[in-house]
């Protein structure tokens, strides 16, 4: 399947989806569950992470490497050339299966492409641990909880990552 066929055959698209992340450069961000702050960061990146059916170790590694190395912070000249690793920033990772919401067949999203909860949680935790192994301080939300996410987005800078490089 090539990128030109995306959207042509809905069944093929659902099986080609892979791990996705939406990364935002933030001044600060936090996650609250049941009135308690469970994760909070200052300058760094807020990552909404969704796992797809069929995701595997290479999807995790690709996503970890991209998040850790994504050059979205300004250097002394104001040019985006530094990563969260370079700046000593922090990462807040929030599970987000709705990144796989498919609305091509109506107004109610279908989440058929998202990984089942057990696989999604395992993959989510593997991404978190992978980022920590790279020396980053990582905070998280609570998997499968109703979360309130607050952020002050810097820029705004928002980047999408797809582990199969569909965009």
C-alpha positions in Angstrom: 0.0 0.0 0.0 1.4 3.4 -0.9 0.4 6.8 0.3 -1.6 7.5 -2.8 -4.1 4.8 -1.9 -4.8 6.2 1.6 -8.5 6.9 1.8 -9.3 4.8 -1.2 -10.0 1.5 0.6 -11.1 1.9 4.1 -10.3 -1.7 5.1 -6.7 -1.3 3.9 -6.3 2.0 5.7 -7.5 0.5 9.0 -4.8 -2.2 8.9 -2.0 0.2 7.8 -2.4 2.6 10.8 0.6 2.7 13.1 1.7 4.4 16.3 0.9 8.1 16.3 2.1 10.9 18.4 1.1 14.6 18.5 4.0 16.5 20.1 3.5 20.1 21.4 6.3 22.3 22.6 5.1 23.7 26.0 6.0 26.2 28.7 4.1 23.9 31.1 1.6 21.1 31.1 -0.2 19.0 33.6 -2.7 16.1 33.8 -5.3 15.8 36.5 -7.3 12.7 37.4 -10.1 12.8 39.9 -8.9 16.2 41.2 -5.3 15.1 41.7 -2.4 16.2 39.5 -0.8 13.0 38.4 1.8 14.4 36.0 3.2 17.9 35.5 6.1 19.4 33.6 7.7 22.8 33.0 9.4 23.6 29.7 9.4 20.6 27.4 7.0 18.6 25.2 3.5 17.3 25.7 3.0 14.1 23.8 -0.4 12.6 23.0 0.4 9.0 22.1 -1.9 6.5 20.4 -1.0 2.8 19.6 -2.5 1.0 16.6 -3.4 -2.6 16.0 -0.2 -4.4 14.9 2.2 -2.0 16.5 5.5 -3.6 17.5 9.0 -2.9 18.9 10.1 -1.0 15.7 7.1 1.4 16.0 8.0 2.0 19.7 11.7 2.7 18.9 10.9 4.9 15.9 8.5 7.0 18.1 10.9 7.2 21.0 13.8 8.3 18.8 11.6 10.9 17.0 10.3 12.4 20.2 13.7 12.6 21.9 15.4 14.0 18.9 12.7 16.3 17.5 14.3 19.7 16.9 11.6 22.1 18.0 13.3 24.3 20.5 15.1 27.5 19.4 18.8 28.0 19.5 20.5 31.3 20.3 19.6 32.6 16.8 15.9 31.7 17.3 16.0 28.9 14.8 14.4 25.6 15.8 17.4 23.3 16.0 17.4 21.9 19.5 15.6 18.8 20.9 14.1 18.3 24.3 17.2 16.2 25.0 19.5 19.1 24.1 17.6 21.6 26.2 17.2 19.4 29.3 13.5 19.7 29.0 10.9 17.3 30.2 8.2 15.1 28.6 4.6 14.6 29.6 3.1 11.5 27.8 -0.6 11.2 27.7 -2.3 8.1 26.2 -4.7 9.1 23.4 -6.5 6.4 21.5 -8.7 9.0 19.9 -5.8 9.8 17.5 -7.2 6.9 15.6 -10.7 8.4 15.3 -11.8 7.7 11.7 -14.7 10.0 10.5 -14.6 9.1 6.8 -18.0 7.2 7.1 -20.0 9.7 9.1 -19.8 12.0 12.0 -19.3 9.5 14.8 -15.6 8.4 15.0 -14.7 4.8 14.6 -11.7 3.7 16.6 -11.3 0.3 15.0 -7.7 1.0 14.1 -6.6 1.6 17.7 -4.8 -1.2 19.6 -6.8 -3.1 22.2 -6.4 -1.7 25.7 -3.9 -4.4 26.9 -1.6 -3.9 23.9 -2.0 -0.2 23.9 -1.0 0.1 27.6 2.1 -2.1 27.1 3.2 -0.1 24.1 2.5 3.2 25.9 4.7 2.1 28.8 7.4 0.9 26.4 7.5 4.4 24.9 7.7 6.0 28.3 10.5 3.7 29.4 12.3 4.2 26.1 12.3 8.0 26.7 13.5 7.5 30.2 16.4 5.3 29.0 17.4 8.3 26.8 17.9 10.3 30.0 14.7 12.3 29.8 12.5 13.1 32.8 9.1 11.8 31.8 5.8 12.3 33.5 2.6 10.6 32.5 -1.1 10.7 32.7 -3.1 7.6 33.9 -3.8 5.0 31.3 -7.6 4.6 30.6 -8.6 7.3 33.0 -10.6 10.4 32.3 -8.0 13.1 32.3 -8.0 16.8 32.3 -4.9 18.1 30.4 -3.8 21.7 30.8 -1.0 23.2 28.8 0.5 26.4 27.8 1.7 25.7 24.2 4.8 27.5 23.1 4.9 28.9 19.6 2.5 27.2 19.0 4.6 24.3 17.8 2.7 21.1 17.1 4.2 18.2 15.2 2.6 14.9 14.2 4.6 11.6 14.2 3.5 8.4 12.5 5.7 5.4 13.0 5.1 4.1 9.4 5.9 7.6 8.0 2.6 8.1 6.4 3.0 11.8 7.1 
